[in-house]
């Protein structure tokens, strides 16, 4: 039987043996959990092998304790010398056999004379002993180096610098500084928080009352007191009531590559989100060495935290502030568009007398403007109107890296979970930050009572922290503002025209291809990709003729698809004999587009791509009646992102050899370039 993870532990005998030495060697076996294995009634066969074959097999003797086996190599045991391997095969009373150790052999070296030990000081040794001696050697070296540094005092700047950690704190010794830098970094995995304490009022250091100042002092001020080199605080000012302070905490690593803005308490009566954000920061500040997914944040991400935007609402169990204003409807983003009675004075979502009329939203605006380089702003909430396990609201029709929310929801999903992955188009703080500063934003929400027995008990706090915490971790992985999505993501544009009763119809009288006016549409790309056009065009002709419609896509200065290359090409032309009247044509076209380039007076690098309809008729006048055209762009890094294969005139060839590649030029470009 092969059981992963079992092991062998030497319990008696030396680490060095000489060939023929009859000193008994004692061993104990442990299972995959590290527990001793009972050998009562079992037999144990010992095998010793060199690099090629087994050189000795013999039965071990079971000790009276029922766990230890002993054996020795006698004078008559011929093993040879050199590097050997040791294995134990245990046969239990029920006939089952198990190999120890499961994953490897014990290592052993047998010498011919004791003189050889001067050349090889360790000749029989278990893996555990190697590890122990190596660790001891490292500890000895570290102790020596530390002694040198400590004894050098503070007179040498280089010595002092060697004891300074990444936060700028000078430690008493080098090991202390090394310990401060411990912590593996995991920037890819999800985080499973430890079991969280209850945050019910009056438990685990939580104040007994909803006093905002008491809660900030009890929960956030220890961060600043104990980690002054990492955590600082700014008083933004009094809230609208004039009673309570609104604070901003900054968690700043010595060096950082990005900034996030985190907030809670926008709605004062949403306590769970306030406590969940605090618990996440608690682990980032105090336990980051134990959680590799938090180590990256602790070392590389600046966190700007507004822990309690609406302290008056917090103290009075109110959603709104002192003026009755819903702070999450008090920005200038779409403010004019929310006109329902619920947004007026007295309504539950009263938007205020004007955008940013409330000092609390002004503080948020000032904070975002001060830290406008932030890649994300997350405003955490506790919801009472929607009962679901995982809820998040993101801006509607604004660029967003929504995968950071979707991925966490997918990771946490269990059969039966209710998901609300909504979008919003109201004047929320998050929407304002997204629209004005191109940040990835959201209102992650939590519904109380779906986990645990009591509101904010240990079970519920662990679950909410798992959800909110991993959303923050996902935001910390972002590399760019949302403007990047305008250039790197696919999109679809729809072009629509109806002639209706216009007095200036679009007409063309030409026997050679000419442009149908007002059908030109320009696009600019920063990434290579494919641009496709597909749709329908309705035209009328004044008399019977041969009518041709030719949709073209070209790019200024494209090496293969410039206007001159495309304007009369017939790849996408459709011609037919028609009578006087109205006719509908289905159109499509595509080209590989290249990034827009800067040009000097003497250069001709690719610039804008353009779509246009061209037409001709052998007689009469063409009138454009309507069109419905979709322009579809897909970015791609593939070299030959479009290939044009022509089957024309090759009908007599075998299938598979009945076409030629007409683009790209196979003589100029290797046909296997992408393969």
ZALORO-702006 format. One line per field, with one value per residue (C-alpha): residue number from 0; residue in three letters; x, y, z. Coordinates in steps of 0.1 Angstrom, whole numbers. Layout:
<sites>
num: (NUM, ...)
residu: (ALA, ...)
px: (X, ...)
py: (Y, ...)
pz: (Z, ...)
</sites>
This chain:
<sites>
num: (0, 1, 2, 3, 4, 5, 6, 7, 8, 9, 10, 11, 12, 13, 14, 15, 16, 17, 18, 19, 20, 21, 22, 23, 24, 25, 26, 27, 28, 29, 30, 31, 32, 33, 34, 35, 36, 37, 38, 39, 40, 41, 42, 43, 44, 45, 46, 47, 48, 49, 50, 51, 52, 53, 54, 55, 56, 57, 58, 59, 60, 61, 62, 63, 64, 65, 66, 67, 68, 69, 70, 71, 72, 73, 74, 75, 76, 77, 78, 79, 80, 81, 82, 83, 84, 85, 86, 87, 88, 89, 90, 91, 92, 93, 94, 95, 96, 97, 98, 99, 100, 101, 102, 103, 104, 105, 106, 107, 108, 109, 110, 111, 112, 113, 114, 115, 116, 117, 118, 119, 120, 121, 122, 123, 124, 125, 126, 127, 128, 129, 130, 131, 132, 133, 134, 135, 136, 137, 138, 139, 140, 141, 142, 143, 144, 145, 146, 147, 148, 149, 150, 151, 152, 153, 154, 155, 156, 157, 158, 159, 160, 161, 162, 163, 164, 165, 166, 167, 168, 169, 170, 171, 172, 173, 174, 175, 176, 177, 178, 179, 180, 181, 182, 183, 184, 185, 186, 187, 188, 189, 190, 191, 192, 193, 194, 195, 196, 197, 198, 199, 200, 201, 202, 203, 204, 205, 206, 207, 208, 209, 210, 211, 212, 213, 214, 215, 216, 217, 218, 219, 220, 221, 222, 223, 224, 225, 226, 227, 228, 229, 230, 231, 232, 233, 234, 235, 236, 237, 238, 239, 240, 241, 242, 243, 244, 245, 246, 247, 248, 249, 250, 251, 252, 253, 254, 255, 256, 257, 258, 259, 260, 261, 262, 263, 264, 265, 266, 267, 268, 269, 270, 271, 272, 273, 274, 275, 276, 277, 278, 279, 280, 281, 282, 283, 284, 285, 286, 287, 288, 289, 290, 291, 292, 293, 294, 295, 296, 297, 298, 299, 300, 301, 302, 303, 304, 305, 306, 307, 308, 309, 310, 311, 312, 313, 314, 315, 316, 317, 318, 319, 320, 321, 322, 323, 324, 325, 326, 327, 328, 329, 330, 331, 332, 333, 334, 335, 336, 337, 338, 339, 340, 341, 342, 343, 344, 345, 346, 347, 348, 349, 350, 351, 352, 353, 354, 355, 356, 357, 358, 359, 360, 361, 362, 363, 364, 365, 366, 367, 368, 369, 370, 371, 372, 373, 374, 375, 376, 377, 378, 379, 380, 381, 382, 383, 384, 385, 386, 387, 388, 389, 390, 391, 392, 393, 394, 395, 396, 397, 398, 399, 400, 401, 402, 403, 404, 405, 406, 407, 408, 409, 410, 411, 412, 413, 414, 415, 416, 417, 418, 419, 420, 421, 422, 423, 424, 425, 426, 427, 428, 429, 430, 431, 432, 433, 434, 435, 436, 437, 438, 439, 440, 441, 442, 443, 444, 445, 446, 447, 448, 449, 450, 451, 452, 453, 454, 455, 456, 457, 458, 459, 460, 461, 462, 463, 464, 465, 466, 467, 468, 469, 470, 471, 472, 473, 474, 475, 476, 477, 478, 479, 480, 481, 482, 483, 484, 485, 486, 487, 488, 489, 490, 491, 492, 493, 494, 495, 496, 497, 498, 499, 500, 501, 502, 503, 504, 505, 506, 507, 508, 509, 510, 511, 512, 513, 514, 515, 516, 517, 518, 519, 520, 521, 522, 523, 524, 525, 526, 527, 528, 529, 530, 531, 532, 533, 534, 535, 536, 537, 538, 539, 540, 541, 542, 543, 544, 545, 546, 547, 548, 549, 550, 551, 552, 553, 554, 555, 556, 557, 558, 559, 560, 561, 562, 563, 564, 565, 566, 567, 568, 569, 570, 571, 572, 573, 574, 575, 576, 577, 578, 579, 580, 581, 582, 583, 584, 585, 586, 587, 588, 589, 590, 591, 592, 593, 594, 595, 596, 597, 598, 599, 600, 601, 602, 603, 604, 605, 606, 607, 608, 609, 610, 611, 612, 613, 614, 615, 616, 617, 618, 619, 620, 621, 622, 623, 624, 625, 626, 627, 628, 629, 630, 631, 632, 633, 634, 635, 636, 637, 638, 639, 640, 641, 642, 643, 644, 645, 646, 647, 648, 649, 650, 651, 652, 653, 654, 655, 656, 657, 658, 659, 660, 661, 662, 663, 664, 665, 666, 667, 668, 669, 670, 671, 672, 673, 674)
residu: (UNK, UNK, UNK, UNK, UNK, UNK, UNK, UNK, UNK, UNK, UNK, UNK, UNK, UNK, UNK, UNK, UNK, UNK, UNK, UNK, UNK, UNK, UNK, UNK, UNK, UNK, UNK, UNK, UNK, UNK, UNK, UNK, UNK, UNK, UNK, UNK, UNK, UNK, UNK, UNK, UNK, UNK, UNK, UNK, UNK, UNK, UNK, UNK, UNK, UNK, UNK, UNK, UNK, UNK, UNK, UNK, UNK, UNK, UNK, UNK, UNK, UNK, UNK, UNK, UNK, UNK, UNK, UNK, UNK, UNK, UNK, UNK, UNK, UNK, UNK, UNK, UNK, UNK, UNK, UNK, UNK, UNK, UNK, UNK, UNK, UNK, UNK, UNK, UNK, UNK, UNK, UNK, UNK, UNK, UNK, UNK, UNK, UNK, UNK, UNK, UNK, UNK, UNK, UNK, UNK, UNK, UNK, UNK, UNK, UNK, UNK, UNK, UNK, UNK, UNK, UNK, UNK, UNK, UNK, UNK, UNK, UNK, UNK, UNK, UNK, UNK, UNK, UNK, UNK, UNK, UNK, UNK, UNK, UNK, UNK, UNK, UNK, UNK, UNK, UNK, UNK, UNK, UNK, UNK, UNK, UNK, UNK, UNK, UNK, UNK, UNK, UNK, UNK, UNK, UNK, UNK, UNK, UNK, UNK, UNK, UNK, UNK, UNK, UNK, UNK, UNK, UNK, UNK, UNK, UNK, UNK, UNK, UNK, UNK, UNK, UNK, UNK, UNK, UNK, UNK, UNK, UNK, UNK, UNK, UNK, UNK, UNK, UNK, UNK, UNK, UNK, UNK, UNK, UNK, UNK, UNK, UNK, UNK, UNK, UNK, UNK, UNK, UNK, UNK, UNK, UNK, UNK, UNK, UNK, UNK, UNK, UNK, UNK, UNK, UNK, UNK, UNK, UNK, UNK, UNK, UNK, UNK, UNK, UNK, UNK, UNK, UNK, UNK, UNK, UNK, UNK, UNK, UNK, UNK, UNK, UNK, UNK, UNK, UNK, UNK, UNK, UNK, UNK, UNK, UNK, UNK, UNK, UNK, UNK, UNK, UNK, UNK, UNK, UNK, UNK, UNK, UNK, UNK, UNK, UNK, UNK, UNK, UNK, UNK, UNK, UNK, UNK, UNK, UNK, UNK, UNK, UNK, UNK, UNK, UNK, UNK, UNK, UNK, UNK, UNK, UNK, UNK, UNK, UNK, UNK, UNK, UNK, UNK, UNK, UNK, UNK, UNK, UNK, UNK, UNK, UNK, UNK, UNK, UNK, UNK, UNK, UNK, UNK, UNK, UNK, UNK, UNK, UNK, UNK, UNK, UNK, UNK, UNK, UNK, UNK, UNK, UNK, UNK, UNK, UNK, UNK, UNK, UNK, UNK, UNK, UNK, UNK, UNK, UNK, UNK, UNK, UNK, UNK, UNK, UNK, UNK, UNK, UNK, UNK, UNK, UNK, UNK, UNK, UNK, UNK, UNK, UNK, UNK, UNK, UNK, UNK, UNK, UNK, UNK, UNK, UNK, UNK, UNK, UNK, UNK, UNK, UNK, UNK, UNK, UNK, UNK, UNK, UNK, UNK, UNK, UNK, UNK, UNK, UNK, UNK, UNK, UNK, UNK, UNK, UNK, UNK, UNK, UNK, UNK, UNK, UNK, UNK, UNK, UNK, UNK, UNK, UNK, UNK, UNK, UNK, UNK, UNK, UNK, UNK, UNK, UNK, UNK, UNK, UNK, UNK, UNK, UNK, UNK, UNK, UNK, UNK, UNK, UNK, UNK, UNK, UNK, UNK, UNK, UNK, UNK, UNK, UNK, UNK, UNK, UNK, UNK, UNK, UNK, UNK, UNK, UNK, UNK, UNK, UNK, UNK, UNK, UNK, UNK, UNK, UNK, UNK, UNK, UNK, UNK, UNK, UNK, UNK, UNK, UNK, UNK, UNK, UNK, UNK, UNK, UNK, UNK, UNK, UNK, UNK, UNK, UNK, UNK, UNK, UNK, UNK, UNK, UNK, UNK, UNK, UNK, UNK, UNK, UNK, UNK, UNK, UNK, UNK, UNK, UNK, UNK, UNK, UNK, UNK, UNK, UNK, UNK, UNK, UNK, UNK, UNK, UNK, UNK, UNK, UNK, UNK, UNK, UNK, UNK, UNK, UNK, UNK, UNK, UNK, UNK, UNK, UNK, UNK, UNK, UNK, UNK, UNK, UNK, UNK, UNK, UNK, UNK, UNK, UNK, UNK, UNK, UNK, UNK, UNK, UNK, UNK, UNK, UNK, UNK, UNK, UNK, UNK, UNK, UNK, UNK, UNK, UNK, UNK, UNK, UNK, UNK, UNK, UNK, UNK, UNK, UNK, UNK, UNK, UNK, UNK, UNK, UNK, UNK, UNK, UNK, UNK, UNK, UNK, UNK, UNK, UNK, UNK, UNK, UNK, UNK, UNK, UNK, UNK, UNK, UNK, UNK, UNK, UNK, UNK, UNK, UNK, UNK, UNK, UNK, UNK, UNK, UNK, UNK, UNK, UNK, UNK, UNK, UNK, UNK, UNK, UNK, UNK, UNK, UNK, UNK, UNK, UNK, UNK, UNK, UNK, UNK, UNK, UNK, UNK, UNK, UNK, UNK, UNK, UNK, UNK, UNK, UNK, UNK, UNK, UNK, UNK, UNK, UNK, UNK, UNK, UNK, UNK, UNK, UNK, UNK, UNK, UNK, UNK, UNK, UNK, UNK, UNK, UNK, UNK, UNK, UNK, UNK, UNK, UNK, UNK, UNK, UNK, UNK, UNK, UNK, UNK, UNK, UNK, UNK, UNK, UNK, UNK, UNK, UNK, UNK, UNK, UNK, UNK, UNK, UNK, UNK, UNK, UNK, UNK, UNK, UNK, UNK, UNK, UNK, UNK, UNK, UNK, UNK, UNK, UNK, UNK)
px: (0, 13, 2, 13, 30, 41, 76, 104, 120, 153, 150, 182, 217, 243, 241, 274, 279, 309, 304, 301, 292, 265, 252, 213, 196, 160, 133, 97, 71, 46, 14, 5, -8, 24, 10, 31, 21, 14, 33, 19, 18, 34, 66, 91, 115, 145, 159, 193, 201, 228, 221, 213, 201, 190, 221, 206, 172, 167, 139, 138, 130, 99, 106, 83, 67, 49, 61, 99, 118, 156, 181, 219, 244, 264, 299, 283, 261, 277, 265, 295, 303, 291, 258, 229, 192, 170, 134, 111, 82, 56, 32, 3, -16, -44, -19, -18, 16, 29, 61, 80, 89, 62, 77, 114, 142, 160, 196, 226, 263, 284, 322, 349, 370, 365, 393, 369, 349, 376, 368, 330, 321, 285, 281, 247, 221, 183, 166, 155, 190, 203, 176, 183, 221, 216, 192, 216, 245, 223, 214, 251, 260, 231, 241, 277, 266, 241, 268, 290, 262, 251, 286, 293, 267, 251, 283, 284, 255, 257, 252, 222, 208, 211, 188, 162, 131, 108, 88, 119, 120, 155, 156, 180, 194, 196, 174, 147, 149, 148, 118, 100, 105, 92, 61, 56, 37, 8, -7, -29, -48, -80, -78, -95, -96, -92, -123, -134, -146, -181, -185, -217, -219, -199, -180, -143, -133, -164, -178, -212, -228, -229, -206, -186, -156, -154, -155, -128, -106, -111, -107, -86, -64, -44, -33, -18, -4, 13, 24, 30, 54, 27, -6, -14, -46, -61, -91, -111, -135, -168, -198, -230, -242, -211, -207, -185, -152, -148, -114, -92, -66, -36, -19, 13, 41, 77, 74, 41, 30, -6, -33, -68, -96, -118, -148, -177, -205, -219, -252, -249, -270, -250, -228, -217, -197, -180, -168, -159, -136, -120, -113, -97, -74, -67, -52, -33, -17, -11, -12, 1, 30, 6, -14, 6, -24, -22, 16, 15, -9, 12, 43, 31, -4, -13, -48, -67, -95, -126, -138, -170, -183, -216, -209, -241, -261, -239, -247, -284, -291, -300, -293, -292, -270, -282, -300, -319, -297, -288, -251, -250, -273, -255, -229, -232, -231, -266, -280, -304, -319, -333, -365, -389, -405, -382, -352, -369, -369, -385, -378, -357, -331, -333, -305, -300, -304, -275, -247, -222, -244, -233, -199, -195, -197, -174, -148, -152, -148, -117, -102, -107, -93, -62, -56, -67, -40, -60, -70, -101, -125, -147, -176, -189, -226, -250, -284, -318, -340, -324, -320, -292, -258, -237, -246, -226, -236, -213, -218, -240, -223, -190, -157, -150, -128, -158, -140, -126, -162, -174, -144, -150, -187, -179, -153, -177, -208, -226, -257, -287, -269, -288, -266, -274, -248, -265, -257, -266, -272, -277, -254, -235, -200, -187, -203, -189, -153, -156, -169, -145, -114, -116, -115, -128, -155, -184, -208, -204, -234, -240, -274, -274, -288, -280, -250, -247, -273, -269, -262, -224, -216, -184, -198, -213, -182, -160, -183, -186, -148, -143, -165, -154, -118, -113, -129, -103, -75, -88, -88, -52, -42, -54, -27, -45, -72, -104, -94, -73, -105, -115, -85, -81, -117, -140, -169, -199, -212, -245, -251, -287, -302, -338, -346, -381, -396, -363, -361, -324, -321, -288, -285, -258, -258, -227, -217, -185, -181, -187, -193, -228, -225, -232, -222, -186, -177, -141, -126, -92, -75, -46, -45, -42, -75, -102, -129, -160, -191, -223, -258, -286, -289, -321, -318, -342, -333, -352, -350, -340, -303, -274, -271, -239, -233, -198, -192, -156, -134, -100, -73, -53, -17, -24, 2, -24, -58, -56, -83, -66, -63, -100, -121, -128, -120, -148, -143, -176, -194, -229, -243, -277, -301, -329, -361, -370, -380, -367, -341, -324, -288, -271, -235, -204, -167, -136, -100, -71, -67, -34, -28, -31, 3, 20, 33, 58, 55, 77, 61, 29, 22, -13, -39, -78, -98, -130, -162, -180, -207, -200, -224, -229, -256, -255, -283, -306, -302, -296, -314, -304, -335, -321, -292, -286, -249, -229, -192, -176, -140, -121, -85, -60, -22, -22, 1, -22, -55, -73, -67, -85, -89, -101, -118, -126, -118, -104, -134, -116, -90, -93, -109, -82, -62, -91, -82, -53, -45, -48, -41, -16, 9, 22, 53, 62, 50, 57, 24, 33, 41, 15, 18)
py: (0, 35, 62, 98, 117, 89, 92, 76, 90, 77, 73, 55, 47, 71, 91, 75, 37, 16, -15, -45, -23, -41, -11, -13, 15, 23, 38, 49, 53, 81, 84, 112, 132, 128, 103, 73, 40, 10, -20, -46, -79, -66, -77, -52, -59, -36, -30, -14, -5, 12, 34, 3, -27, -39, -52, -63, -74, -84, -85, -58, -65, -50, -33, -38, -4, -16, 14, 11, -13, -21, -35, -36, -44, -74, -86, -112, -86, -78, -43, -26, 10, 43, 61, 38, 40, 26, 14, -4, -26, -32, -62, -57, -86, -83, -89, -52, -39, -4, 12, 37, 64, 67, 95, 87, 65, 72, 82, 63, 62, 31, 35, 8, 23, 49, 68, 77, 98, 124, 128, 125, 137, 125, 90, 79, 106, 110, 138, 153, 155, 172, 198, 203, 206, 230, 251, 252, 262, 291, 302, 302, 323, 347, 351, 359, 385, 400, 402, 421, 446, 451, 456, 481, 505, 533, 551, 534, 546, 513, 493, 514, 511, 473, 473, 495, 476, 485, 508, 528, 514, 508, 475, 465, 436, 422, 392, 416, 435, 402, 391, 423, 416, 381, 372, 355, 374, 359, 383, 357, 336, 342, 349, 328, 349, 334, 329, 364, 376, 389, 427, 429, 460, 456, 425, 420, 456, 471, 500, 494, 525, 538, 567, 574, 589, 560, 535, 552, 555, 518, 503, 526, 545, 514, 512, 546, 543, 510, 516, 553, 547, 531, 546, 584, 603, 635, 653, 664, 685, 683, 666, 684, 683, 702, 676, 647, 646, 630, 612, 600, 573, 567, 533, 540, 515, 528, 523, 516, 511, 520, 536, 525, 545, 525, 539, 529, 545, 566, 554, 558, 528, 503, 490, 456, 473, 496, 467, 445, 472, 476, 439, 437, 466, 449, 419, 440, 459, 431, 397, 403, 379, 351, 358, 360, 376, 405, 408, 424, 451, 457, 463, 477, 494, 527, 525, 558, 550, 570, 547, 566, 592, 598, 598, 616, 588, 562, 577, 581, 549, 569, 563, 600, 628, 655, 673, 642, 639, 605, 612, 585, 607, 640, 643, 660, 628, 625, 646, 664, 631, 619, 638, 614, 622, 598, 621, 652, 666, 641, 612, 582, 591, 629, 642, 675, 711, 709, 685, 683, 705, 684, 686, 648, 645, 674, 656, 625, 647, 664, 631, 615, 647, 646, 610, 611, 586, 558, 529, 521, 535, 510, 522, 494, 491, 470, 466, 459, 460, 431, 397, 379, 363, 384, 419, 445, 476, 491, 521, 516, 523, 534, 515, 492, 462, 443, 410, 417, 415, 388, 365, 368, 361, 330, 318, 321, 307, 278, 261, 281, 314, 345, 369, 406, 419, 452, 485, 520, 553, 576, 602, 578, 586, 556, 566, 601, 588, 565, 592, 620, 600, 568, 545, 510, 515, 496, 495, 460, 453, 428, 416, 406, 374, 349, 334, 326, 329, 366, 398, 403, 371, 353, 333, 362, 384, 357, 354, 391, 396, 368, 387, 423, 413, 395, 424, 447, 422, 420, 458, 458, 437, 463, 479, 506, 532, 524, 545, 516, 496, 521, 508, 472, 458, 448, 471, 473, 505, 506, 531, 540, 562, 566, 590, 597, 629, 648, 675, 668, 631, 614, 607, 596, 595, 577, 548, 543, 538, 570, 578, 579, 610, 610, 573, 580, 570, 573, 552, 555, 525, 521, 483, 460, 443, 433, 458, 443, 458, 440, 452, 461, 490, 500, 522, 532, 537, 559, 534, 498, 493, 472, 484, 479, 485, 483, 487, 495, 498, 514, 529, 560, 550, 513, 494, 471, 486, 523, 541, 536, 499, 494, 520, 499, 464, 440, 417, 429, 443, 431, 438, 429, 437, 457, 474, 510, 511, 501, 473, 459, 448, 428, 441, 430, 439, 436, 446, 441, 476, 489, 513, 550, 566, 600, 614, 640, 659, 632, 601, 581, 558, 543, 567, 566, 537, 546, 530, 542, 531, 533, 527, 529, 522, 518, 544, 566, 581, 561, 574, 561, 551, 536, 517, 496, 488, 473, 481, 454, 457, 429, 436, 408, 403, 376, 383, 372, 382, 381, 358, 359, 326, 326, 295, 311, 290, 261, 239, 211, 208, 183, 197, 211, 224, 243, 278, 302, 327, 362, 380, 383, 378, 342, 350, 379, 365, 329, 310, 293, 326, 321, 283)
pz: (0, -9, 15, 6, 34, 58, 72, 91, 123, 137, 175, 185, 173, 158, 127, 115, 111, 100, 78, 102, 131, 152, 170, 168, 150, 161, 140, 145, 117, 114, 93, 69, 99, 119, 144, 154, 137, 159, 148, 172, 155, 123, 106, 92, 63, 59, 24, 18, -19, -37, -68, -89, -68, -34, -16, 17, 30, 66, 92, 118, 155, 171, 204, 234, 231, 199, 179, 175, 153, 155, 132, 127, 100, 110, 100, 77, 60, 26, 15, 0, 7, -6, -8, 0, 4, 32, 30, 54, 43, 71, 69, 92, 109, 82, 54, 43, 34, 36, 25, 47, 38, 11, -9, -9, 6, 38, 28, 43, 37, 46, 50, 48, 76, 102, 85, 57, 82, 81, 44, 49, 84, 81, 67, 79, 83, 80, 62, 95, 107, 76, 80, 117, 111, 82, 102, 131, 108, 94, 129, 139, 109, 115, 152, 142, 116, 141, 168, 144, 136, 172, 185, 157, 174, 155, 144, 110, 86, 66, 98, 108, 73, 74, 105, 89, 76, 46, 68, 79, 114, 127, 147, 175, 156, 121, 129, 142, 109, 89, 109, 101, 64, 65, 46, 12, -15, -33, -58, -75, -50, -30, 7, 33, 65, 99, 121, 129, 163, 168, 164, 184, 206, 238, 227, 217, 223, 205, 224, 240, 223, 188, 196, 164, 182, 207, 178, 159, 190, 199, 165, 142, 166, 176, 140, 142, 177, 171, 135, 132, 103, 83, 94, 96, 102, 89, 104, 73, 94, 113, 97, 88, 124, 136, 163, 149, 131, 97, 94, 67, 75, 52, 52, 33, 27, 24, -14, -32, -68, -66, -45, -35, -18, 6, 25, 47, 67, 39, 52, 89, 99, 79, 107, 92, 64, 89, 110, 80, 66, 100, 103, 69, 77, 111, 92, 67, 96, 121, 104, 69, 74, 80, 48, 15, -3, 22, 20, -14, 0, 31, 10, -23, -21, -5, 11, 16, 41, 50, 78, 86, 62, 80, 118, 127, 110, 127, 161, 154, 134, 103, 67, 60, 75, 99, 70, 59, 28, 13, 8, -19, -41, -35, -63, -97, -117, -133, -104, -127, -139, -106, -102, -84, -51, -33, -43, -30, 6, 29, 6, 17, -10, -7, -30, -13, -24, -49, -59, -30, -8, 22, 38, 40, 2, -1, 20, -2, -34, -19, -10, -44, -61, -38, -45, -81, -91, -73, -96, -76, -51, -32, -9, 13, 23, 43, 25, 39, 8, -12, 4, -14, -5, -27, -40, -58, -78, -104, -128, -158, -192, -178, -184, -154, -147, -135, -134, -99, -86, -109, -101, -63, -67, -88, -64, -34, -53, -38, -52, -42, -37, -48, -68, -74, -99, -106, -123, -112, -129, -100, -83, -60, -47, -67, -100, -95, -90, -120, -143, -133, -124, -144, -114, -110, -84, -67, -39, -25, -3, 26, 38, 75, 89, 61, 80, 117, 145, 154, 135, 131, 151, 144, 115, 97, 101, 87, 57, 50, 54, 29, 3, 9, 16, -17, -36, -21, -30, -65, -68, -56, -86, -111, -131, -150, -149, -168, -198, -209, -216, -244, -264, -254, -254, -283, -292, -315, -331, -350, -378, -386, -413, -426, -454, -442, -457, -460, -487, -492, -500, -505, -542, -567, -605, -617, -640, -621, -584, -564, -527, -512, -491, -454, -451, -439, -404, -389, -361, -343, -328, -304, -308, -338, -345, -370, -380, -396, -412, -417, -424, -448, -473, -491, -522, -550, -587, -611, -640, -648, -646, -633, -597, -577, -540, -526, -488, -481, -450, -454, -432, -440, -449, -444, -463, -478, -472, -480, -499, -533, -527, -517, -534, -566, -552, -557, -526, -511, -541, -549, -584, -599, -627, -612, -623, -613, -576, -542, -535, -504, -503, -476, -471, -452, -453, -430, -428, -403, -387, -373, -344, -351, -354, -351, -384, -394, -427, -444, -430, -438, -409, -404, -390, -389, -402, -422, -434, -464, -489, -526, -555, -592, -618, -656, -659, -638, -603, -570, -539, -504, -485, -453, -438, -407, -403, -375, -371, -349, -336, -320, -308, -315, -313, -339, -368, -396, -380, -414, -442, -476, -494, -530, -544, -578, -609, -589, -590, -608, -580, -551, -520, -497, -527, -544, -531, -530, -503, -518, -485, -470, -498, -493, -513, -492, -458, -447, -448, -414, -397, -369, -365)
</sites>
